[in-house]
């Protein structure tokens, strides 16, 4: 596995999302992509199709994992694409 990005030792999920989306080239203007934190050292980037709901809101189904990142060290500062 190669290093995808590095962050600070006390970075929050938002910083991980920003670095991961920049690495993947995702702009997420349509809001169909989200990050799911599986563990402190493991995240998934999930993409879904937006479908209209007759009640006005949208349902995000089906979902597809487009990337996974895992931390390479104890401090969770070096992340690699799985």
C-alpha positions in Angstrom: 0.0 0.0 0.0 1.2 3.5 -0.8 0.7 6.5 1.4 -2.3 8.5 0.3 -2.1 11.4 2.7 -0.8 12.5 6.1 -2.6 14.4 8.8 -1.9 15.7 12.3 -2.1 13.3 15.3 -5.3 15.0 16.7 -7.1 15.5 13.4 -10.9 15.0 13.3 -13.0 13.2 10.7 -13.6 16.3 8.7 -9.8 16.7 8.0 -9.6 13.0 7.0 -12.6 13.6 4.6 -11.0 16.6 3.0 -7.7 14.9 2.5 -9.3 11.7 1.2 -11.6 13.5 -1.2 -8.7 15.6 -2.5 -6.7 12.4 -3.1 -9.6 10.8 -5.0 -10.4 14.0 -6.9 -14.0 14.1 -5.5 -15.8 17.5 -5.4 -19.1 16.2 -3.9 -21.1 19.1 -5.1 -24.2 16.9 -5.6 -23.9 15.5 -2.0 -23.9 11.8 -3.1 -20.6 10.9 -1.5 -20.0 10.5 2.2 -17.4 9.1 4.6 -18.1 6.3 7.0 -15.6 5.8 9.8 -15.5 2.1 10.5 -12.8 2.3 13.3 -10.3 5.0 14.5 -7.9 3.8 11.8 -10.3 2.8 9.0 -12.6 4.9 6.8 -14.8 4.1 3.8 -15.8 6.6 1.1 -19.3 5.7 -0.1 -21.2 6.9 -3.2 -24.9 6.6 -3.8 -27.4 7.5 -6.4 -29.9 10.1 -5.5 -33.5 9.0 -6.0 -36.6 11.1 -5.6 -38.9 10.2 -2.8 -42.6 11.1 -3.3 -42.6 12.8 0.2 -40.0 15.4 -0.9 -36.9 14.0 0.7 -34.3 11.8 -1.0 -33.2 8.3 -0.4 -29.6 7.3 -0.9 -29.9 3.7 -2.1 -28.1 1.7 -3.4 -24.7 2.6 -1.8 -21.3 1.6 -3.2 -17.9 1.7 -1.5 -15.6 3.6 -3.9 -12.5 3.7 -1.6 -11.2 2.5 1.7 -8.3 4.1 3.7 -6.5 2.6 6.7 -4.0 4.2 9.0 -0.4 2.9 8.8 0.8 3.9 12.3 -0.3 4.1 15.9 -1.0 7.8 15.9 -3.3 7.6 12.8 -1.3 10.3 11.0 -0.3 8.3 7.8 -3.2 6.9 5.7 -3.0 4.5 2.8 -5.6 3.5 0.3 -6.6 -0.1 0.9 
